[in-house]
Amino acid sequence: MMNPERFSVLAETYGAVLARWPESERQDAQALLKMSATARGILAAQRDVDDLIARAFEEEASLFAQRAAHEDPEAAVTRLRAGVAGRIAAEATPKRGPGARFGWRLPGLVPGRVAAENGVLAVRWTAMMFGGGVVVAGGLWLGWIQAGGAPVGLFNALLVAPLGGGV
């Protein structure tokens, strides 16, 4: 025999229509409905909830139907096709380098640019060559300054005095 608490749980789970309930529970639920006014009240309250849910779905369906009536059914497909075509055209267009107008192409030789490729910074060739040139020139300059004096150790090479011209 079913108690009102179990009946309430089943009513909240499956709704007010007993046909949606598990077959094993239907006969006990019908017997309880015949005997208990509480069970009939629970079922009536659940019917109100079911009606409210049904009305909400009907309102949403009618709004969707109104929107669909004013919109071209093929509009979404047309927008999608236009977007894909635009991306394909952008990818097919050759990228022009800095010297393409004069007939020569040097890919990657753009002065001082740092490009982000897949989230990683990639320094262009010109920037690397410029940095390497600065390092070589600085090394030659330091070697020239220290060549005029007595042999120095590592500690003296790091002092600021050699940079002042040996003063």
Secondary structure, 3 states (H helix, E strand, C coil): CCCHHHHHHHHHHHCCCHHHCCHHHHHHHHHHHHHCHHHHHHHHHHHHHHHHHHHHHHHHHHHHHHHHHHCCCCHHHHHHHHHHHHHHHHHHCCCCCCCHHHCCCCCCCCCCCEEEECCEEEECHHHHHHHHHHHHHHHHHHHHHHHCCCCCCHHHHCCCHHHHCCC
